[in-house]
Amino acid sequence: MKKVERINTIMRYINNRSYFTISEIMREFNISRSTAIRDIREIEAMGMPLEAEVGRDGGYSVINNAVLPSIRFTDNEVKALFIAFMASRNQQLPYLKSRQSLAEKLLGLIPESQQDTLVLLNQVLLFEGTNPNNPDLLDLSDLPHHMLEKLIQLLLLDSHLLISIKEGKEIKSYPIYLLHLFREKNLWQIDGFDLKEEKRKIFPVDHLTNVEPYVTKKRVNLKKILEILHEQAEEINLVLELGPKAIAQFKKYHPLKFSISYTNPYQATGILKTFINVHIPEELTDMTNWLLFLGEDIKFREVPEEVLESLQRRVCLYSQ
């Protein structure tokens, strides 16, 4: 373990104790007495509130209710944080309006020697959605829908929500229990349980006009909702065998509700089972596009006729 990592770990270790000894630190971290003493002195110099007790078996008491020193990052930890921050550009993520102050605070946590490395990384690394002519870390041109942050703030307080959705020229309200908030195909979606119709529905956040807590005496818990959804689950009508190339494509992109069961220890083959509502044109089109995206390394065990016909039409169109 490198010195910086060891000192950070020791700090967390002693912060959870009211008293410790040098011998205890030596045993716990497999270090010599001199190294343990140097590390403790360095931790004290950083501001860790310790009080030494004199004597052969003396140790250190941790002073309660005192401010802890700043955590130090290793070179690799700094790079990981910085690259993750860079990758968030133009991703329609919430809470990034203060991006400039976030970047300045991140850079302010580290010494100048590490800052030089980050400047170089910022110059050479580009991510999807980044303008190569303006890859400025502090630039953000793709803010999420303005209701997204309000939605997150409310769902952290309560999952019972009343949402207003624009549908054509009308605005309709739905009392829901929010199950998930997810992002698919660069769009944020609400996965909610309609409390009146008692069925699962997906709502696009881009169509959201208002959200507020849903005050009701008839509250339901998640366990009850999952029981209802399990009873409503449609029968499986699509079963696929996926080979290595198809699994590689699956990992690049797959609809949120799809999952595969691997059939060998190396995860090179798998089975996908799901339900496709062929009576919804958009769902049929999306499934056709996705199956073509998976490529030829798939075998159909079970498939609706409508899906096969849609695939055949698409293949014929490509071959013309």
N, C-alpha and C positions, 0 to 999 in steps of 0.2 A: 504494500500500500504506500502510495506517495505521501510525502509530508503534509501537503495541503489537505488531501483527503483524510489522512489520519487525524489531523488537528480538528477538522470539522466534525469528524465522528466522535472524537473524545469530548468535544464541546456538547454535542447532543447527549452523550452518555452521562456526563456529570450534571447536566442541566436537569435530569430526571431524578437526581439524588440530593439528599440533604447533607450527606457526608461521604467522603471517599478517601482512600489512602494511595500513596505512590505504588505500594505493592499490588494493590488491586488493579491499577492502571497497567502495570507491567504484565500481570497475568492476562488481563482481558485483551490487550492489544499485542502481546508477545513482543515486547520491546525491553531494552535494557533500562536500568535505573536512571542512568544519566540522560538517556533519551526522554524518559517519562518526565524527569524534572525540567528539562529544557522545554518540552511541549507545554507543561503546566505554566511555566514562567511566561512563555509566549502568549498563552491564552489569557493570563492575568494582564499582560501588557495591552492586549486588545480590548480589555474592559470587562472581562468576565468577573462577576462579583464573588470572589473567593476570600476566605479568611483562614489563614494557616494556624494550626495548633502545634505548639512546641512539644517535643518529646520524641523518644525512640520510635514509638508506635503512633506518633502524631500524624494527622492527615489534614484534610481541608474541609471546611464547611462552606456550603453554597448559600450566599445571602439571598433570602427570599425577596420578591417584589423589586428586584433591580433590573435595569435595562440590560439586555444581552448585547454582545458585540455583533457587528455585521458578519454574515456568513461569507466566507471566501470561496471563489469558484476556481476549479482547475481549468487549464487551457481547453480541454475537451468539453467540459461543461459549458464554458462560455461560448464555444463554437456551436454547440448543440442548441443553446438558447437563441443565439443570434440567427442561425439558419432557420430555425422554426419560426422566428419572428418575420424573417424575410419571406418565407413561404406563405405567410398569411396575406400578402399583398393581393389586392384585387380578387378577394375570395368572398366578398359580401358577408363578412363576419361582423357580429355585433360588438359593441364596446371598443371600436377602434377609432372613434372620433378624436381621441386624445393620443393619437399615434406618435406625434412628435415628442410629447412629454414622456411617453413610455420609452421611446428610443433613447432620449437623453438620459433618463434614469438608469437604463440598462448599461449604457456606455459609462455613466458615472460610477457604477459599482466596481469597475475594473481598472487596473493600472494602465498607464499609457502604452506599455510594451504590448499588452493584449489588444488595445484599441487599434494599433497599426495592423494587426492581423485581420481584425474585423473590417477595416476599411478596404483591404485587399479582397476579402471575400465578397463584399458588397459590389465591388467592381466586376468580378468575374462570374459570379453565380446569377443565373437568371431562372425564373420559375414561370410556369404556365400562367398566362394572363398579364405578365409584366411587359411593359413597353421597353424594348431594348435600347431605344434612343433616350429613355428617361428612367433608368432603373434606380431612382433615388429612394433610399430606405424610408425617408420621411414623407414620401408622396403617397396619397391614397385617393384613387379616382373612382372606386367602385364601392360606395357605401351600401349597406343592406337597406331593406325596406324600413321606413321610419317607425313602423309599429313593432318591429321585431324586439327591440330592447324593452319596450313596455310589456310585451307579451312575456318575455323571460322574467322580468321583475315580478309580475303577478303570479306566474306559475310556480315560482320559488316559495310563494306564500300559501298558495292553494291550487289544487288541480281542477277544482270546479270553476269553470269560466263561462261567461256569456260573450260569444264572439259575433261580430257583425261582418258579413261577407257580401261583397258586390257580385251579383249574379245577373249578367246582362245589364239592364237598366234598373234593376231592383236591388235593394239591400235587404238581406234576410238575416235574422238572428238565430243562433243555435246555442242552447245550453249544452255544454260538453264537459266530459272529464278528460283532461289532456293526458294522453298516454305517452306520446313522444313528440318531439320537435326535431325534424330531420331535414337534411339537405340532399337533394337528388337532382341530377341534371342541372346543376347550378341554380336551383330554385329551392327556397325554404318551404317546407310543408308541415301542416299540423295533422298529426295522427290522433284523432279524438273519438271518444265514445259519445254518440248523441244520446243525451239523457232522456229525451222525450220518445224518440223512436227506438231506443235501445239497440243501436247498431253502430258498427264502426264506420267512420267516414274520414276522408282525407280532404283538407282544406288548404288551398295555396295561400301563403302569407301575403303574396303580392295583391290578393283580392281583399285583404283584411282592412276594414275601415274603422273598427273600434273593438276594444276588448276590455272587460271589466269583471270583477268577481261575481260569481253566480250565487246569490243568496237564496238558499232553499232549506226547508226543514227536512226534506227527503234526500239526505246525502247517502251516497253509495261508496263502498270501499273498493279498492283495486281487486281484491280477491273475488268479490261478487261479479265484477265486470268481466274478469278473465273466465269465470265459469260460464257466463252468458255467451261470450265470444266463442268459447270451446264448443258449446251446443250448436252455435250458428255456423261453425266451420263447414265450408263447402267440401264436397267430395273431390278427391284428387283426380284430375283428368289429363295431366301432363307428366310423364315420367321420362327422364333423359339419362342416358349413360354418357359421361364426359370422359374423354381421354386427356392426356397431358396438355396438348395444345389448347383444347377447349377450357381446361381448368385455368391455364395461364390467362386466357381471355376473360374468364369469369372473375378472376382476381383483379383485373383492370377495371371492370365495371359489371355490376349486376343490380337489378332492382332490390330495394331494401328488404322486401318480404321473402326473397329467395335465399335459400341456403342449400348446401350440398353435404351429403354424407360420404366421406372418403371410404374407398373400398380396398385400399392397401396401405401399409405402414408409411410409404413414401409420399402419400397424398398425390399420387400421379393419376389416379382414376377415382371417379365418384359417381353418385346417383343424385339426381335432383327430382323432387316430387313437389308438385304445386297444383293450384287451381287457376284456370284462365277463364274469365267470363267472356266468351266469344261473342256475346250479344252487345258488348260495349265496343264500338268501332275503334275508339282510341286505344283501348287495351289490346285489341287484336293487332292493330298496327304496330304498337310498341313491342309486342311479343315477336312479331315477324322480324322487325329490325334487329332485335336482340339476338334471336336465333341465328340470323345471318352474320351478326357480329361474332358469335361464338365460333363460326367456321365449320369445316367439314368433319372435325374430330368429335362428332356426337352421333349417338344412335337413339332412335325413338323406340321406347318400349310401349308407350301409350301417348296418343296425341289426338286432339279433336280434329275432325275433318276440315273444319273451317280454318284451322291453323295451317294444315297441309296445303289447302287450296290457295291461301294467301301467300305462302312460300313459293308455290309453283308459279303464280302470277308474277311475283317479283323476279324470280329467276328468268322467266320468259322475257320480261321487260328488259333485264340486263343483257340478255343474249341477242337482242335485236340490234 
